[in-house]
């Protein structure tokens, strides 16, 4: 059976493919190879077109930059003088170590960063981070690794140029502030431009390594001081070192500034403030020309040394300045605002006279307090206290004796004495007329506006209008009222000069590098305060009486007719009261020439600390004037 089955299964040979013509196979291979070659040439042609046409300018610039460099040449920054020709700021040479990322091969960056770290005592990671950041911004712009390098270190780097590709030692000018802390808040300082500033200023011709003013006059007059940079077109070698100068455009030096500050007076003000400020963390003093608004002296404490920023401030020093609770970088004369206390009575009195609330002959009796209904808790009356039972007072005597009751009545009213009061809104209106609650416009950055409360202000802050107690407090410069020393000085100048609210000014003159005057200060009247001359004369008379027979006799200087007003502003909990001390005044009384305003944050009162400091300032100014 198995044999039959095996015989029935027939074997069939596999079908073989037809043989291929060898000639045809060769032709197919040749055409395929030909297609690959053509495709390759097409890819190369497209890439060549892209390189030469689409990105030709980019690579041409890149190639030229490897051979040609356009190097900016900084302009000498203008210097600054005081009103008597004393030099305050000058430029001195300094070494800076930089790296040109385009000249530093990426595969050697870690090695070079390590070498520099050992030479400069800077973190290698920090160096690499700076280089990487600059590669992204502009690889053909050098990045500063360390400024103010000593000469010995600079020579070490120059001697090791072969092992430090892309590393350069540049000589640059840095600012030297000859008076340090004495003038720091006025002059400010310069620093390297940061990324945000560069984004805003690059269209004005600034470069990534430029220095610019950061604070003070240096910032306010950056454009005048900077000048116009020049440039050099140079040939460089493979390491980025200059080989040949092809073309040079010289820079135009910056303009020089002449301030209204009198350095000798500034020093006296500083010493007087230091000697009288006691435990105060903050103190400030301003001396203003009452007729022009020029600032003759301005001191703010705490201070700082602005030379730290020129020589390259360290991280630890910078953090110490930022973390200091006293905020030494803030100019307390314009950037700090405190309750003005009784010095604000100048505004309350002027407003009361102008609005007909009182006249020169209106008499208000002070038993030592005012008792009014407490709007929050009627069961407990609100007692508004005077500093003493001063008896019957007209406005002139009330100013001389600084009666709280008198000016509380003018502000909030006293029905039992038939005084209706200004109210919070009219009081705020006159405060604004005298420049409070707004910036003075001084040519410095960092001004504070202070606070002048109104009914709208109280509605925004606590959802309801002012209480009567708020009005009484505001009338004597307490409660929510805050002002800066500069604002108070300019308001006092307006009282002294007959009603002109002046713009304070620090720069008197701008001169070019050859000494030619290109701009000269002219007084700017911001506005008239809108108070009749005879009423301002009455305020001045009350201030003069305060010196001759009132509570400010400490500034009664023989031969100098001073008019002044002190202020003692209370703050803190009732069981731990503290006081701000103020003085503001002018002299001579008959022809006001200067205004002096002094502030101490912690004080026994304006008559005990601020007024004695003001006396020293007045005495120096007029004794020097008499020769």
C-alpha positions in Angstrom: 0.0 0.0 0.0 2.7 2.4 0.9 4.4 1.5 -2.3 1.3 2.4 -4.3 1.0 5.7 -2.5 4.6 6.5 -3.2 4.1 5.6 -6.8 1.1 7.9 -7.1 3.0 11.0 -5.7 4.7 12.5 -8.6 7.8 14.7 -8.2 7.7 18.2 -9.7 10.8 20.3 -10.2 10.8 24.0 -8.9 10.1 26.6 -11.5 13.3 28.7 -12.2 13.0 32.4 -13.0 13.8 33.5 -16.4 17.4 34.5 -16.8 18.1 38.3 -16.7 19.9 40.0 -19.4 23.3 41.1 -18.0 23.4 44.2 -20.1 20.0 45.3 -18.8 21.2 44.8 -15.2 24.3 46.9 -15.8 22.2 49.7 -17.3 19.9 49.7 -14.3 22.7 50.0 -11.8 24.3 52.8 -13.8 21.1 54.8 -13.9 20.6 54.3 -10.1 24.1 55.5 -9.4 23.6 58.4 -11.8 20.4 59.4 -9.9 22.2 59.3 -6.6 24.9 61.6 -8.1 22.4 64.0 -9.5 20.5 64.1 -6.2 23.7 64.7 -4.3 24.6 67.6 -6.6 21.1 69.0 -6.2 21.4 68.9 -2.4 24.8 70.6 -2.6 23.5 73.2 -4.9 20.6 74.0 -2.6 22.9 74.2 0.4 25.3 76.4 -1.6 22.5 78.7 -2.6 21.4 78.9 1.0 24.9 79.6 2.3 25.7 82.2 -0.4 22.3 83.9 -0.9 20.1 83.3 2.0 22.7 83.4 4.8 25.5 85.1 2.8 25.5 88.3 4.8 25.5 86.5 8.1 28.5 84.3 7.3 30.3 87.2 5.5 29.9 89.2 8.7 31.1 86.3 10.8 34.2 85.9 8.6 35.0 89.6 8.7 34.5 89.6 12.5 37.2 86.9 12.7 39.5 89.4 11.0 38.0 92.8 11.4 36.5 94.2 14.6 34.6 97.4 15.3 35.6 98.3 18.8 33.6 101.0 20.7 35.8 103.7 22.4 34.0 105.1 25.5 33.8 108.8 25.9 35.4 110.4 29.0 32.5 110.9 31.4 32.0 114.5 32.5 33.2 115.5 36.0 31.2 117.3 38.7 32.0 120.4 40.8 30.4 122.2 43.7 29.2 125.8 43.5 32.7 127.1 44.5 34.6 125.0 42.0 35.6 122.1 44.3 36.0 118.9 42.3 33.5 116.3 43.6 33.8 113.5 41.0 36.6 112.5 38.7 37.7 109.6 36.5 40.7 107.4 37.3 42.2 104.5 35.3 41.5 100.9 36.3 42.2 97.5 34.9 39.3 95.2 33.9 39.6 91.5 32.8 37.3 90.6 30.0 36.6 87.5 27.8 35.6 87.7 24.1 33.5 84.6 23.6 34.0 84.5 19.9 37.8 84.1 20.5 37.4 81.4 23.1 36.9 77.9 21.6 34.0 76.1 23.4 36.1 73.0 24.0 38.6 75.1 26.0 36.1 77.2 27.9 36.2 75.1 31.1 40.0 75.1 31.1 40.3 78.9 30.6 37.6 79.5 33.2 39.5 77.4 35.7 42.8 79.3 35.0 41.1 82.6 35.4 39.3 81.5 38.6 42.7 80.7 40.2 44.2 84.0 39.1 41.3 86.3 39.9 39.9 84.4 42.9 36.5 84.2 41.2 34.3 81.1 40.9 35.0 79.1 37.7 31.2 78.4 37.4 30.5 82.1 37.7 33.0 82.8 34.9 31.5 80.1 32.6 28.0 81.4 33.3 29.0 84.9 32.2 30.7 83.7 29.1 27.7 81.5 28.1 25.3 84.3 28.6 27.4 86.7 26.5 27.6 84.0 23.7 23.9 84.1 23.5 23.7 87.9 23.5 26.6 88.9 21.3 29.7 86.7 21.1 31.8 89.6 19.6 31.2 91.8 22.7 33.6 91.2 25.6 32.1 90.3 29.0 33.7 91.7 32.1 34.9 89.0 34.5 36.4 91.2 37.1 36.8 95.0 37.4 39.3 97.0 39.3 42.0 94.4 39.1 45.4 95.4 40.5 48.4 95.9 38.3 50.2 92.8 39.3 47.3 90.6 38.4 46.9 92.4 35.1 50.5 91.6 34.2 50.1 87.9 35.1 47.2 87.6 32.7 49.1 89.5 29.9 52.1 87.1 30.4 49.8 84.1 30.0 48.0 85.2 26.9 48.9 82.1 24.9 47.1 79.9 27.4 44.2 82.2 27.9 42.6 82.6 24.4 39.9 85.3 24.3 41.0 86.9 27.6 41.9 90.5 27.5 43.0 93.2 30.0 41.4 96.5 29.3 42.1 99.9 30.8 38.9 101.7 31.7 38.0 104.8 33.6 36.1 104.5 36.8 34.5 107.1 39.0 36.2 108.4 42.1 33.9 110.2 44.6 36.2 112.5 46.5 33.9 113.1 49.4 32.4 109.6 49.8 29.4 109.4 52.1 29.2 113.2 52.5 27.9 113.5 49.0 26.7 110.0 48.2 23.0 110.6 48.3 23.4 113.6 45.9 25.9 112.2 43.4 24.8 108.6 43.4 27.0 106.1 41.5 27.5 104.4 38.1 27.5 100.7 37.3 27.6 98.3 34.3 24.5 98.3 32.2 22.3 95.2 32.8 20.3 93.2 30.3 17.1 95.1 30.9 18.7 98.5 30.7 20.6 97.4 27.5 17.3 96.3 25.9 16.0 99.9 26.4 19.1 101.8 25.6 20.8 99.9 22.7 19.0 102.1 20.2 20.7 105.1 21.8 24.1 103.8 21.1 24.8 101.9 24.4 26.9 98.8 24.4 26.8 95.7 26.6 29.9 96.8 28.6 28.9 100.4 29.1 28.7 102.1 32.5 25.8 104.3 33.2 24.4 106.3 36.2 22.4 104.2 38.6 21.4 106.7 41.3 21.7 110.4 42.1 23.0 113.0 39.8 24.8 110.3 37.9 21.5 108.9 36.9 19.5 112.1 36.4 22.1 113.6 34.1 23.3 110.4 32.4 22.9 111.8 28.9 24.8 115.0 29.7 27.6 113.2 31.5 28.1 110.3 29.1 29.2 112.1 26.0 29.4 110.4 22.6 31.4 107.2 22.2 33.9 106.8 19.4 35.0 103.6 17.6 37.9 101.9 16.1 38.0 99.5 13.1 40.9 97.1 13.8 42.4 93.9 12.4 42.8 91.1 15.0 44.7 87.9 15.0 43.3 84.4 15.7 43.4 85.0 19.5 41.5 88.3 19.1 44.5 90.6 19.9 44.6 93.9 18.0 47.1 93.8 15.2 46.4 97.0 13.3 44.0 100.0 13.5 42.4 100.7 10.1 40.2 103.6 11.1 39.4 105.6 14.3 36.5 107.9 15.2 37.4 109.8 18.4 34.8 110.1 21.2 33.2 113.3 22.3 33.7 113.9 26.0 30.7 114.3 28.3 29.7 117.6 29.7 30.7 118.7 33.2 28.2 119.7 35.9 28.4 122.6 38.4 26.1 122.0 41.4 24.4 124.5 43.6 25.8 122.6 46.6 28.3 124.5 48.7 30.7 121.8 49.9 31.8 123.7 53.0 28.2 124.3 54.1 27.4 120.6 53.3 30.1 119.5 55.6 28.9 121.8 58.4 25.3 120.5 58.0 26.5 116.9 58.1 28.5 117.5 61.3 25.6 119.4 62.9 23.1 116.6 62.1 25.5 113.9 63.4 26.1 115.8 66.6 22.4 116.2 67.4 20.6 113.1 66.0 21.2 111.0 69.2 19.5 107.6 68.8 17.8 108.4 65.5 18.2 105.9 62.7 17.2 108.6 60.2 18.0 112.2 60.0 18.0 114.8 57.2 18.6 118.4 56.6 18.1 120.7 53.6 19.3 124.3 53.0 17.5 126.0 50.2 17.9 129.4 48.5 14.5 130.9 49.3 14.4 133.0 46.2 15.6 130.6 43.6 15.0 127.1 44.9 18.6 126.1 44.5 19.8 123.4 47.0 22.8 124.7 48.9 23.2 121.6 51.1 21.3 118.4 51.5 22.3 115.6 54.0 20.6 112.3 54.6 21.6 109.8 57.3 22.1 106.8 57.1 24.6 107.2 54.3 26.9 104.9 52.3 30.2 105.1 50.4 29.4 105.3 46.7 33.1 104.5 45.9 32.1 100.8 46.7 30.3 100.7 43.4 33.2 102.1 41.4 35.7 99.6 42.6 33.4 96.6 42.3 31.2 96.0 45.2 31.3 92.5 46.6 28.2 90.2 47.0 28.6 90.4 50.8 28.8 94.2 50.9 25.9 94.5 48.5 23.7 92.2 50.5 24.6 94.1 53.7 23.3 97.4 52.1 20.1 95.8 50.8 19.3 94.0 54.1 20.1 96.9 56.4 16.7 97.8 57.9 17.7 101.5 58.0 17.8 101.5 54.1 21.0 103.5 53.7 20.6 103.6 49.9 17.4 105.6 50.3 17.9 109.4 50.4 15.9 110.3 53.5 15.7 114.0 52.5 13.5 113.2 49.5 12.6 109.5 49.8 11.5 109.3 53.4 8.1 110.6 54.6 7.1 111.2 58.2 4.4 113.1 60.2 5.5 116.8 60.2 4.0 117.7 63.5 3.5 121.4 64.3 5.5 122.6 61.3 2.3 121.8 59.3 0.6 124.6 61.2 2.0 127.0 58.7 -0.4 125.5 56.1 -3.3 125.3 58.5 -2.8 128.9 59.5 -2.5 130.2 55.9 -5.6 128.2 54.8 -7.6 129.4 57.8 -6.8 133.1 57.0 -7.4 132.7 53.3 -10.7 130.9 53.8 -11.9 133.4 56.4 -12.0 130.8 59.2 -10.0 133.2 61.4 -8.5 136.7 61.0 -5.4 138.3 62.5 -7.5 139.3 65.5 -9.5 136.1 66.1 -8.9 134.9 69.6 -9.2 131.3 70.6 -8.9 130.2 74.2 -6.8 127.1 75.0 -7.6 125.5 78.4 -5.2 122.8 77.4 -7.6 120.5 75.5 -10.7 120.3 73.3 -13.4 117.9 74.3 -15.5 116.5 71.4 -18.0 113.7 70.8 -16.4 110.5 69.9 -18.0 109.4 66.6 -16.9 105.8 67.1 -17.9 105.5 70.8 -20.1 108.4 71.9 -20.0 107.2 75.5 -16.2 108.0 75.7 -15.5 111.6 74.6 -12.5 112.3 72.4 -10.0 114.6 74.2 -7.7 116.6 71.9 -4.9 117.9 74.0 -2.7 121.0 73.8 0.9 120.7 75.1 -0.1 123.3 77.8 -3.0 125.5 78.9 -2.0 128.5 76.8 -5.0 130.8 77.4 -6.3 133.3 74.9 -4.3 133.4 71.6 -4.5 135.2 68.3 -3.0 133.4 65.3 0.4 135.1 65.5 0.8 134.2 69.2 -0.6 130.7 68.5 2.1 130.1 66.0 4.8 131.4 68.3 3.6 129.1 71.1 2.5 126.3 68.7 -1.0 125.8 70.2 -2.6 122.6 69.3 -6.0 123.8 70.4 -5.9 126.9 68.2 -5.0 125.1 65.0 -7.2 122.1 65.8 -10.1 124.6 65.9 -9.0 126.1 62.6 -9.0 122.7 61.0 -11.9 120.9 62.7 -13.9 123.7 64.2 -14.9 124.7 67.8 -18.6 125.4 68.0 -18.3 126.7 71.6 -15.9 129.4 70.3 -17.9 130.0 67.1 -15.2 128.6 64.8 -16.6 126.4 62.0 -13.3 124.9 60.8 -11.8 124.1 57.4 -12.7 120.4 57.2 -10.4 117.7 55.8 -10.9 118.4 52.1 -10.2 122.2 52.2 -7.2 121.5 54.5 -5.9 118.9 51.9 -6.4 121.4 49.1 -4.1 123.9 50.7 -1.6 121.3 51.6 -1.4 120.4 47.9 -1.0 124.1 47.0 2.1 124.2 49.2 3.5 121.1 47.5 2.6 118.3 49.9 1.3 115.0 48.7 3.3 115.3 45.4 6.8 115.2 44.2 8.8 118.4 44.3 10.4 117.8 40.9 14.0 117.9 42.2 16.5 116.7 39.7 17.1 113.4 41.6 15.4 110.0 41.3 13.7 108.3 44.3 11.3 111.0 45.5 8.4 110.0 47.8 5.0 111.8 47.5 4.0 111.6 51.2 0.4 111.4 52.2 -2.2 114.2 52.5 -5.5 112.5 53.6 -8.9 113.7 52.3 -12.4 112.2 52.5 -11.8 110.3 49.3 -8.5 109.0 50.7 -10.2 107.7 53.8 -13.0 106.1 51.8 -10.4 104.2 49.8 -8.4 103.2 52.8 -11.1 102.3 55.3 -14.4 102.6 53.5 -15.7 105.7 55.2 -14.9 109.5 55.3 -12.7 111.2 57.8 -13.8 111.4 61.5 -13.7 114.8 63.2 -10.7 113.5 65.2 -8.9 112.8 62.0 -9.4 116.5 61.0 -8.0 117.8 64.3 -5.0 115.5 64.0 -4.4 116.6 60.4 -4.5 120.2 61.3 -1.5 119.8 63.6 0.5 117.5 61.2 -0.4 114.3 62.9 -2.5 111.3 62.1 -2.1 110.2 58.5 -0.2 113.3 57.2 3.3 112.5 56.1 5.8 114.8 54.3 9.4 114.6 53.2 12.0 117.1 54.5 12.4 118.5 51.0 8.7 119.1 50.7 8.7 121.0 54.0 11.7 123.1 53.0 10.0 124.1 49.7 6.7 124.9 51.5 8.7 127.1 54.0 10.4 128.8 51.1 7.0 129.6 49.6 6.0 131.2 52.9 9.3 133.1 53.1 9.3 134.5 49.5 5.7 135.6 49.4 3.9 132.6 47.9 6.0 131.2 45.1 6.3 127.4 45.2 9.7 126.8 43.6 11.1 123.7 42.0 14.2 122.6 43.9 17.3 122.4 41.8 20.8 120.8 42.3 22.6 121.4 39.0 23.4 125.1 38.5 25.3 124.9 35.2 26.3 122.5 32.5 29.6 123.1 30.7 31.3 121.3 27.8 34.8 119.8 28.0 36.3 123.2 26.9 34.5 125.0 29.7 31.8 126.7 27.6 28.4 127.0 29.3 25.8 125.1 27.4 23.0 125.4 30.0 22.4 127.7 33.0 19.8 127.3 35.7 16.8 129.7 35.9 14.4 129.5 38.8 11.2 127.6 38.1 8.0 128.6 39.8 5.7 125.6 40.0 2.8 127.7 41.1 1.5 130.4 43.4 0.1 129.0 46.6 -3.0 131.3 46.4 -2.7 132.9 49.8 -2.8 136.7 50.1 0.5 138.4 50.8 -0.7 140.0 54.1 -1.7 136.6 55.4 1.7 135.1 54.5 3.3 138.1 56.3 1.3 137.2 59.4 2.5 133.6 59.2 6.1 134.9 58.9 5.6 137.3 61.9 4.3 134.4 64.0 7.4 132.4 63.1 9.6 135.3 64.0 7.8 135.7 67.4 8.4 132.0 68.0 12.2 132.7 67.9 12.2 135.9 69.9 9.6 135.2 72.5 8.0 131.8 71.8 9.2 128.2 72.0 12.0 128.4 69.4 14.4 130.8 71.2 17.3 128.3 70.7 17.7 129.8 67.2 17.6 133.4 68.4 21.1 134.3 67.1 22.5 137.8 67.7 22.9 139.7 64.5 20.8 137.2 62.5 17.0 137.6 62.4 15.8 134.0 62.2 12.1 133.0 61.8 11.3 129.4 62.6 8.8 126.7 63.6 9.5 123.4 65.4 7.5 120.3 65.2 7.2 117.2 67.5 5.2 114.4 66.0 4.0 111.6 68.3 3.9 108.0 67.1 3.7 104.6 68.5 1.5 103.1 71.3 0.3 105.4 74.1 2.3 103.6 76.7 5.5 103.8 74.6 5.3 107.2 72.8 8.1 108.2 70.5 8.7 111.5 68.8 9.9 112.9 65.5 11.7 116.2 65.8 11.5 118.9 63.1 12.6 122.5 62.6 12.0 124.6 59.6 12.8 128.3 59.3 14.4 131.1 57.2 16.6 134.1 57.6 17.0 137.0 57.5 13.4 137.8 58.5 13.1 141.1 56.5 14.7 139.7 53.3 14.6 135.9 53.4 17.7 134.4 51.8 17.9 130.8 53.0 15.6 128.2 54.4 16.9 125.5 56.8 14.8 122.3 57.4 16.1 119.7 59.9 14.5 116.3 60.7 15.3 113.7 63.4 13.4 110.4 63.4 13.8 109.8 67.2 13.9 112.9 69.2 12.8 114.6 72.4 11.2 117.2 70.2 12.1 119.7 67.6 13.2 122.3 70.1 15.6 120.0 71.7 17.4 118.4 68.8 16.4 119.8 65.4 16.5 123.5 66.3 20.0 123.3 67.8 21.3 121.7 64.6 19.6 124.5 62.6 21.2 127.1 64.8 24.7 125.8 63.9 23.8 125.9 60.2 22.5 129.5 60.4 25.5 130.6 62.4 28.0 129.2 60.0 26.2 130.5 56.9 25.9 134.1 58.1 29.2 134.3 59.9 31.0 133.2 56.7 29.0 135.7 54.8 30.1 138.5 57.1 33.7 137.4 56.6 
